[in-house]
């Protein structure tokens, strides 16, 4: 009887966890061009074969990162993680109380956007693939909504990686038209509604990793 109770407790504990795996740590330099070219570093934990979730890391101080973890159309979490957890530990635990369950509130506007895949672009004598996400609305509506354009520049000769999207509209649109090229995102540009460059994220480095984020606790909304 004692062994049965232990087995039940163990099974309950295991079922109360949700594990997300990551195989790349990618570093970008983020520049906000309208703010005196303010530069910041951003790190992302990604799964090259599953782009439905990601973790974004920004430096808090010499010891810690602020981490934003997101599973598109399901949940997100803000947490403080140490550099040791990112650089050395294989697992990062998030308590269920740190989770916010939230569906994608922008699904209703997905049809207002479209991806286009223009010709390849050449940077430093190397060919890269490019695709854009842009609103189909007229200029008046785009100005009212502040709808700009995202430009994604991809290196498909380095690693195999599904398209990486942090914006929920881009991810949901990709799910409907999965014809975009796979590969490493080397640069993302945001161009505002007035066709002026707003911000960029440029690849600094990337490395293969083996890491997971585990949500601990009995999250009823998960089931």
GUTI-474310 format. One record per atom (N, C-alpha, C): residue in one letter; x, y, z. Coordinates in steps of 0.1 Angstrom, whole numbers, padded with zeros to 4 digits, always signed. Example, Ala and Ser with C-alpha at 12.3 -4.5 7.8 and 13.67 -1.06 7.14 Angstrom:
% GUTI-474310
a+0132-0057+0078;a+0123-0045+0078;a+0132-0033+0078;s+0128-0022+0071;s+0137-0011+0071;s+0129+0000+0079;
//
This chain:
% GUTI-474310
x+0008-0012+0000;x+0000+0000+0000;x+0009+0013+0000;x+0019+0012+0008;x+0028+0023+0009;x+0035+0027-0005;x+0038+0016-0012;x+0044+0018-0026;x+0034+0024-0035;x+0022+0020-0034;x+0011+0025-0043;x+0009+0040-0041;x+0009+0044-0028;x+0008+0058-0025;x+0019+0066-0030;x+0031+0061-0029;x+0043+0068-0034;x+0042+0069-0049;x+0038+0059-0056;x+0036+0059-0070;x+0026+0069-0075;x+0015+0070-0068;x+0005+0080-0071;x+0010+0094-0069;x+0017+0097-0058;x+0023+0110-0056;x+0033+0114-0067;x+0041+0104-0071;x+0051+0106-0081;x+0044+0110-0094;x+0034+0102-0098;x+0027+0104-0110;x+0020+0118-0110;x+0014+0121-0099;x+0008+0134-0098;x+0017+0146-0100;x+0029+0144-0094;x+0039+0155-0095;x+0044+0156-0109;x+0046+0145-0116;x+0051+0145-0130;x+0040+0152-0139;x+0028+0148-0136;x+0017+0154-0145;x+0015+0168-0143;x+0020+0174-0132;x+0018+0188-0128;x+0030+0196-0134;x+0038+0191-0143;x+0049+0198-0149;x+0047+0199-0164;x+0051+0210-0169;x+0051+0212-0184;x+0066+0216-0188;x+0072+0208-0196;x+0086+0211-0200;x+0087+0216-0214;x+0095+0227-0216;x+0098+0232-0229;x+0113+0231-0231;x+0117+0225-0243;x+0131+0223-0246;x+0136+0234-0256;x+0149+0237-0255;x+0155+0246-0263;x+0169+0241-0268;x+0172+0244-0281;x+0185+0239-0286;x+0194+0250-0291;x+0189+0263-0290;x+0198+0274-0294;x+0197+0286-0285;x+0208+0292-0283;x+0209+0305-0276;x+0214+0315-0286;x+0206+0325-0289;x+0209+0334-0300;x+0210+0348-0294;x+0221+0355-0298;x+0223+0369-0293;x+0221+0379-0304;x+0213+0390-0301;x+0211+0401-0311;x+0215+0414-0304;x+0218+0424-0313;x+0220+0437-0308;x+0208+0445-0313;x+0200+0450-0304;x+0188+0457-0307;x+0190+0473-0307;x+0186+0479-0318;x+0189+0494-0319;x+0175+0501-0322;x+0173+0511-0313;x+0161+0519-0315;x+0165+0532-0322;x+0162+0533-0335;x+0168+0544-0342;x+0162+0558-0339;x+0150+0558-0334;x+0144+0571-0330;x+0148+0576-0316;x+0156+0568-0309;x+0160+0572-0296;x+0175+0573-0295;x+0180+0582-0304;x+0194+0584-0304;x+0202+0571-0306;x+0197+0563-0314;x+0203+0550-0318;x+0207+0542-0305;x+0197+0541-0296;x+0199+0534-0284;x+0201+0519-0287;x+0212+0513-0281;x+0215+0499-0284;x+0214+0491-0271;x+0208+0479-0273;x+0207+0470-0262;x+0209+0456-0267;x+0214+0447-0258;x+0216+0433-0262;x+0204+0425-0258;x+0200+0416-0266;x+0189+0407-0263;x+0193+0392-0266;x+0190+0383-0257;x+0193+0369-0260;x+0180+0361-0260;x+0180+0351-0269;x+0168+0343-0270;x+0171+0328-0269;x+0163+0321-0261;x+0163+0307-0261;x+0153+0302-0271;x+0157+0294-0281;x+0147+0289-0291;x+0148+0274-0293;x+0138+0269-0299;x+0137+0255-0303;x+0136+0255-0319;x+0146+0251-0325;x+0147+0252-0340;x+0136+0244-0347;x+0130+0234-0340;x+0120+0226-0346;x+0106+0229-0341;x+0105+0239-0332;x+0092+0243-0326;x+0092+0258-0323;x+0086+0266-0331;x+0086+0280-0329;x+0074+0286-0322;x+0067+0277-0316;x+0054+0281-0308;x+0058+0288-0295;x+0070+0287-0291;x+0074+0293-0278;x+0089+0298-0279;x+0093+0307-0270;x+0106+0312-0269;x+0108+0319-0256;x+0121+0322-0252;x+0124+0329-0240;x+0133+0341-0244;x+0130+0353-0240;x+0138+0365-0243;x+0145+0369-0230;x+0158+0371-0231;x+0166+0375-0219;x+0172+0389-0221;x+0171+0397-0211;x+0178+0410-0212;x+0185+0412-0199;x+0196+0418-0199;x+0205+0420-0187;x+0199+0429-0177;x+0198+0424-0164;x+0194+0432-0153;x+0205+0438-0146;x+0215+0430-0143;x+0227+0435-0136;x+0238+0425-0139;x+0249+0425-0131;x+0261+0416-0134;x+0258+0402-0130;x+0247+0399-0123;x+0244+0385-0119;x+0232+0379-0125;x+0222+0387-0130;x+0209+0382-0133;x+0204+0388-0147;x+0195+0380-0153;x+0187+0384-0164;x+0173+0385-0161;x+0166+0395-0168;x+0151+0395-0168;x+0147+0385-0179;x+0139+0376-0176;x+0134+0366-0186;x+0119+0368-0189;x+0116+0369-0202;x+0102+0369-0207;x+0100+0356-0214;x+0092+0347-0209;x+0090+0334-0216;x+0075+0334-0222;x+0074+0330-0234;x+0061+0331-0240;x+0058+0318-0248;x+0046+0312-0247;x+0041+0302-0255;x+0029+0309-0262;x+0031+0311-0275;x+0021+0318-0283;x+0007+0313-0281;x-0002+0322-0279;x-0017+0319-0278;x-0020+0310-0266;x-0011+0310-0256;x-0014+0302-0245;x-0010+0308-0232;x+0003+0312-0230;x+0007+0317-0217;x+0020+0326-0219;x+0023+0333-0208;x+0036+0340-0207;x+0040+0342-0193;x+0053+0345-0191;x+0058+0346-0177;x+0069+0356-0177;x+0070+0364-0167;x+0082+0372-0164;x+0089+0366-0152;x+0102+0364-0153;x+0109+0358-0142;x+0123+0364-0141;x+0129+0363-0130;x+0143+0367-0128;x+0152+0354-0128;x+0162+0353-0137;x+0170+0341-0137;x+0185+0345-0136;x+0193+0337-0130;x+0207+0340-0128;x+0215+0337-0141;x+0226+0343-0142;x+0235+0340-0153;x+0240+0325-0152;x+0241+0320-0140;x+0245+0306-0139;x+0234+0297-0145;x+0222+0300-0142;x+0211+0292-0148;x+0212+0292-0163;x+0215+0303-0169;x+0215+0304-0184;x+0228+0298-0189;x+0239+0300-0183;x+0252+0296-0189;x+0256+0282-0185;x+0252+0277-0173;x+0256+0264-0168;x+0246+0254-0166;x+0234+0258-0160;x+0224+0248-0156;x+0216+0244-0169;x+0212+0231-0168;x+0204+0226-0179;x+0189+0229-0178;x+0184+0232-0166;x+0170+0234-0164;x+0168+0248-0157;x+0157+0254-0161;x+0151+0266-0154;x+0137+0263-0150;x+0134+0265-0137;x+0121+0262-0132;x+0113+0275-0131;x+0100+0275-0135;x+0091+0286-0133;x+0079+0281-0125;x+0076+0287-0114;x+0065+0283-0106;x+0052+0287-0113;x+0042+0278-0111;x+0029+0280-0117;x+0023+0294-0114;x+0026+0299-0102;x+0021+0312-0098;x+0027+0324-0106;x+0038+0321-0113;x+0044+0331-0122;x+0038+0332-0136;x+0029+0323-0139;x+0024+0321-0152;x+0011+0329-0154;x+0010+0336-0165;x-0003+0343-0169;x-0008+0336-0182;x-0020+0331-0181;x-0026+0324-0193;x-0033+0334-0201;x-0029+0335-0214;x-0035+0345-0223;x-0035+0341-0237;x-0047+0342-0243;x-0048+0339-0257;x-0044+0351-0266;x-0041+0348-0278;x-0037+0359-0287;x-0048+0368-0290;x-0048+0380-0285;x-0058+0390-0287;x-0058+0396-0301;x-0048+0393-0309;x-0047+0399-0322;x-0051+0390-0334;x-0057+0378-0330;x-0062+0369-0341;x-0072+0375-0350;x-0079+0385-0345;x-0090+0391-0354;x-0084+0399-0365;x-0071+0403-0364;x-0065+0412-0374;x-0056+0404-0383;x-0055+0391-0382;x-0045+0383-0390;x-0048+0385-0405;x-0060+0386-0409;x-0064+0387-0423;x-0060+0401-0429;x-0056+0411-0420;x-0052+0424-0424;x-0038+0424-0428;x-0030+0413-0426;x-0016+0413-0429;x-0013+0402-0439;x-0001+0404-0446;x+0003+0393-0455;x+0018+0393-0455;x+0024+0381-0458;x+0038+0380-0460;x+0041+0381-0475;x+0052+0387-0478;x+0057+0387-0492;x+0071+0382-0492;x+0075+0376-0502;x+0089+0370-0503;x+0095+0376-0516;x+0102+0388-0514;x+0109+0393-0526;x+0121+0385-0529;x+0129+0390-0539;x+0141+0383-0543;x+0151+0384-0532;x+0161+0374-0533;x+0172+0374-0523;x+0179+0387-0523;x+0185+0389-0511;x+0193+0401-0510;x+0208+0398-0508;x+0217+0406-0512;x+0231+0403-0511;x+0237+0413-0500;x+0244+0407-0490;x+0250+0414-0479;x+0265+0409-0478;x+0274+0418-0480;x+0289+0413-0479;x+0291+0402-0489;x+0286+0403-0501;x+0288+0393-0511;x+0282+0379-0508;x+0273+0379-0499;x+0266+0366-0496;x+0251+0368-0498;x+0245+0357-0504;x+0230+0358-0506;x+0222+0354-0494;x+0212+0362-0491;x+0203+0359-0480;x+0189+0360-0485;x+0180+0352-0479;x+0166+0353-0482;x+0159+0363-0473;x+0149+0369-0479;x+0142+0380-0471;x+0127+0378-0473;x+0119+0381-0462;x+0105+0382-0464;x+0100+0393-0455;x+0088+0399-0458;x+0082+0410-0452;x+0068+0407-0446;x+0065+0412-0435;x+0051+0412-0430;x+0046+0426-0430;x+0035+0428-0438;x+0030+0442-0440;x+0015+0442-0440;x+0009+0453-0434;x-0006+0454-0434;x-0011+0456-0448;x-0023+0450-0451;x-0030+0452-0464;x-0039+0464-0463;x-0041+0470-0452;x-0050+0481-0451;x-0046+0494-0458;x-0055+0503-0461;x-0051+0515-0468;x-0043+0524-0458;x-0037+0534-0464;x-0027+0542-0456;x-0034+0549-0444;x-0047+0553-0446;x-0054+0560-0435;x-0056+0551-0423;x-0060+0538-0426;x-0062+0529-0415;x-0049+0524-0409;x-0038+0523-0417;x-0025+0520-0412;x-0020+0530-0402;x-0022+0543-0406;x-0018+0554-0397;x-0026+0554-0384;x-0039+0551-0385;x-0047+0550-0373;x-0043+0539-0364;x-0039+0528-0370;x-0035+0516-0362;x-0020+0515-0359;x-0012+0524-0365;x+0002+0524-0363;x+0008+0512-0369;x+0003+0507-0380;x+0008+0494-0386;x+0020+0496-0395;x+0031+0491-0391;x+0043+0492-0398;x+0046+0479-0406;x+0059+0478-0410;x+0063+0466-0417;x+0075+0459-0410;x+0074+0446-0409;x+0086+0439-0403;x+0093+0432-0415;x+0106+0434-0415;x+0115+0428-0426;x+0124+0418-0419;x+0124+0405-0424;x+0132+0395-0419;x+0142+0390-0429;x+0155+0390-0425;x+0166+0386-0434;x+0171+0373-0428;x+0172+0363-0437;x+0174+0349-0432;x+0187+0343-0439;x+0195+0337-0431;x+0206+0329-0437;x+0202+0314-0436;x+0199+0308-0447;x+0195+0294-0448;x+0206+0285-0451;x+0219+0290-0450;x+0230+0281-0453;x+0238+0278-0440;x+0233+0283-0428;x+0241+0280-0416;x+0234+0269-0408;x+0222+0272-0403;x+0215+0262-0395;x+0201+0260-0400;x+0195+0249-0396;x+0181+0247-0400;x+0173+0251-0388;x+0164+0261-0390;x+0157+0267-0379;x+0143+0272-0385;x+0132+0268-0379;x+0119+0274-0383;x+0119+0289-0381;x+0111+0296-0389;x+0110+0311-0388;x+0108+0314-0373;x+0115+0324-0368;x+0114+0328-0354;x+0107+0341-0353;x+0095+0340-0346;x+0087+0352-0344;x+0084+0355-0330;x+0086+0367-0326;x+0082+0371-0312;x+0068+0378-0312;x+0064+0383-0324;x+0051+0390-0325;x+0040+0380-0328;x+0029+0380-0320;x+0019+0370-0322;x+0012+0370-0335;x+0011+0382-0341;x+0004+0383-0354;x+0013+0376-0365;x+0026+0378-0364;x+0035+0372-0374;x+0035+0357-0372;x+0035+0352-0360;x+0034+0337-0358;x+0021+0331-0363;x+0010+0338-0360;x-0003+0332-0364;x-0004+0333-0379;x+0001+0343-0386;x+0000+0344-0400;x+0009+0333-0407;x+0021+0330-0401;x+0029+0320-0406;x+0022+0306-0405;x+0014+0304-0395;x+0007+0291-0393;x-0002+0289-0405;x-0007+0300-0411;x-0017+0299-0422;x-0010+0297-0435;x+0002+0302-0436;x+0009+0302-0449;x+0024+0298-0447;x+0026+0286-0445;x+0040+0281-0441;x+0049+0279-0453;x+0050+0290-0461;x+0059+0289-0473;x+0071+0297-0471;x+0074+0302-0459;x+0085+0311-0457;x+0098+0302-0456;x+0109+0308-0459;x+0122+0300-0459;x+0126+0298-0444;x+0131+0286-0441;x+0137+0283-0428;x+0152+0288-0428;x+0157+0290-0416;x+0171+0294-0415;x+0173+0303-0403;x+0185+0308-0402;x+0189+0316-0390;x+0185+0331-0393;x+0177+0337-0384;x+0174+0351-0386;x+0186+0360-0383;x+0191+0366-0393;x+0203+0374-0390;x+0200+0389-0388;x+0188+0393-0392;x+0184+0407-0390;x+0169+0408-0391;x+0164+0416-0382;x+0149+0420-0383;x+0148+0435-0382;x+0141+0441-0391;x+0139+0455-0392;x+0124+0458-0390;x+0121+0469-0382;x+0108+0474-0382;x+0107+0488-0388;x+0099+0489-0398;x+0097+0501-0405;x+0083+0507-0402;x+0083+0519-0398;x+0070+0525-0393;x+0061+0528-0404;x+0049+0533-0401;x+0038+0535-0411;x+0042+0546-0420;x+0052+0554-0417;x+0056+0565-0425;x+0069+0561-0433;x+0071+0548-0434;x+0082+0542-0442;x+0096+0546-0437;x+0097+0549-0424;x+0110+0553-0418;x+0114+0541-0409;x+0127+0539-0409;x+0133+0528-0400;x+0131+0532-0386;x+0125+0522-0378;x+0122+0524-0364;x+0132+0517-0355;x+0135+0504-0358;x+0143+0496-0350;x+0149+0484-0358;x+0160+0479-0353;x+0166+0467-0359;x+0171+0458-0348;x+0171+0445-0351;x+0178+0435-0343;x+0188+0428-0352;x+0201+0428-0349;x+0211+0423-0358;x+0218+0411-0350;x+0220+0400-0357;x+0226+0389-0351;x+0241+0392-0346;x+0244+0388-0334;x+0257+0389-0329;x+0264+0375-0328;x+0257+0365-0323;x+0262+0352-0321;x+0251+0342-0319;x+0255+0329-0320;x+0245+0319-0317;x+0253+0306-0313;x+0247+0298-0305;x+0254+0285-0302;x+0244+0275-0298;x+0248+0262-0301;x+0239+0251-0298;x+0239+0248-0283;x+0227+0246-0277;x+0226+0243-0263;x+0217+0232-0261;x+0216+0228-0248;x+0206+0218-0244;x+0200+0223-0231;x+0188+0229-0231;x+0183+0235-0219;x+0168+0233-0220;x+0162+0234-0208;x+0147+0233-0207;x+0142+0243-0197;x+0129+0247-0199;x+0122+0254-0189;x+0110+0246-0185;x+0109+0244-0172;x+0099+0235-0166;x+0089+0244-0158;x+0076+0243-0160;x+0066+0250-0152;x+0062+0240-0141;x+0064+0244-0129;x+0062+0236-0117;x+0049+0240-0111;x+0040+0230-0108;x+0028+0233-0101;x+0016+0228-0109;x+0005+0227-0102;x-0008+0222-0108;x-0016+0233-0114;x-0012+0237-0127;x-0019+0247-0134;x-0032+0242-0140;x-0043+0245-0135;x-0056+0239-0140;x-0058+0243-0154;x-0054+0255-0158;x-0056+0260-0172;x-0048+0253-0182;x-0038+0246-0177;x-0029+0238-0186;x-0035+0226-0191;x-0045+0220-0184;x-0051+0207-0187;x-0062+0208-0197;
//
